[in-house]
Amino acid sequence: MPQLDTSTWFTTIMTMLPTLYLIMQLKLLNTNHYQPPLTKNSNLQSHNTHWQPKWTKTCLPLSQPQQ
Amino acid sequence: MNENLFTSFSAPTILNQPATIPIILFPTLLILTSKHPTNNRLATIQQNLTQFTLKQMMTTHNAKGQTWSLMLMSLITFIAMTNLLGLLPYSFTPTTQLSMNLAMAIPLWAGTVVLGLRFKTKNSLAHLLPQGTPTPLIPMLVVIETISLLIQPMALAVRLTANITAGHLLMHLIGSAMLTLSTTNFSMTLLTSMLLALLTILEIAVALIQAYVFTLLISLYLYNNT
């Protein structure tokens, strides 16, 4: 059986080692997996401002009841 | 007869130079790397497959086992691409070489064992004895479990070699039978060609499955030992 001919074993093993451990891993490291772009949720009506209410009332005119 | 049958598995040479070197290196050329966020279809398919396989394989491991994810991903990619490329006619499959499979299996298996012995010594040694064995059987069972542990890398290598070699051999045999039948009895040729088509589909499945099994078993050994 030609697989048991050990004269080629050194070449095969020595080629496989950098291929598997070096080149394949470098290739996989260099693929960037980008996240799909997230949509920015724009809801202008909800304000989670819980610092001083008086500053909120002056800085966010839209949150006041319409007069 | 023996010599003719197995000659496709001998290491190929071009002008007496070993051709195994470019053949083993070839699948790495087919992996595309690019820095763009959106790629062409082939690169996107490869990236999605990589992510999918990564998720499937590595979610069951803890943080320590997940440090092996690059190694296991490159392993499954390498074996799957090599096996699939070997299905082309007149090509040489490096995974039919016992040398390469042994050189893949032994270091990876030894790595998982050493990891287990070093970080979880008691746990990994406790795997040698199943629970609830009656006391007189303990020495014999420890010997049996040790032998089954030591045979794991051999089984990994020989399993991959034998499966791929057997599949290729079968395709060669049926193909040459078809050739001789085409001159004598044509209807049998059609039947045999159907057989060959089915075998090819099986071989595609086997190529992928073998890659998967190899990697899965190594990850299982890793799981047991982290």
Contacts between the chains, C-beta under 8 A, distances in Angstrom:
chain1	res1	chain2	res2	distance
A	1	B	6	5.8
A	1	B	9	7.6
A	2	B	6	5.5
A	2	B	7	7.1
A	2	B	9	5.2
A	2	B	10	3.5
A	2	B	11	7.3
A	3	B	9	5.9
A	3	B	96	6.6
A	3	B	97	5.7
A	3	B	98	4.8
A	3	B	99	7.6
A	3	B	161	6.9
A	3	B	165	7.4
A	4	B	98	7.0
A	5	B	10	7.1
A	5	B	11	7.6
A	6	B	99	7.6
A	8	B	11	3.9
A	8	B	18	6.8
A	8	B	20	6.8
A	8	B	97	7.6
A	8	B	99	7.2
A	9	B	97	7.8
A	9	B	99	3.8
A	11	B	11	7.4
A	11	B	18	4.8
A	11	B	20	5.8
A	11	B	21	6.7
A	12	B	11	6.8
A	12	B	20	5.4
A	12	B	24	7.1
A	12	B	94	6.7
A	12	B	97	5.3
A	12	B	99	4.8
A	12	B	100	5.1
A	12	B	103	7.8
A	13	B	99	5.5
A	13	B	100	6.5
A	13	B	103	4.3
A	15	B	20	6.2
A	15	B	21	4.8
A	15	B	24	4.5
A	15	B	25	6.8
A	16	B	24	5.6
A	16	B	94	7.0
A	16	B	100	4.9
A	16	B	103	6.0
A	16	B	104	7.0
A	17	B	103	7.0
A	19	B	24	5.4
A	19	B	25	5.5
A	19	B	28	6.1
A	19	B	78	7.0
A	20	B	74	6.2
A	20	B	75	6.8
A	20	B	78	5.3
A	20	B	104	6.9
A	21	B	71	7.9
A	21	B	74	7.6
A	23	B	25	7.2
A	23	B	28	4.7
A	24	B	28	5.9
A	24	B	31	7.3
A	24	B	74	3.8
A	24	B	77	6.2
A	24	B	78	5.3
A	25	B	70	5.5
A	25	B	71	7.3
A	25	B	74	4.8
A	27	B	28	6.1
A	27	B	31	4.5
A	27	B	33	5.5
A	27	B	74	7.9
A	28	B	31	7.5
A	28	B	50	6.9
A	28	B	70	6.3
A	28	B	73	5.7
A	28	B	74	5.6
A	28	B	77	7.1
A	29	B	70	7.0
A	30	B	33	4.1
A	30	B	35	7.9
A	31	B	31	7.9
A	31	B	32	7.8
A	31	B	33	5.1
A	31	B	34	7.6
A	31	B	43	8.0
A	31	B	46	7.5
A	31	B	47	5.7
A	31	B	50	6.7
A	32	B	34	8.0
A	32	B	35	6.0
A	32	B	37	7.7
A	33	B	47	6.2
A	33	B	50	7.9
A	33	B	51	6.0
A	34	B	37	4.4
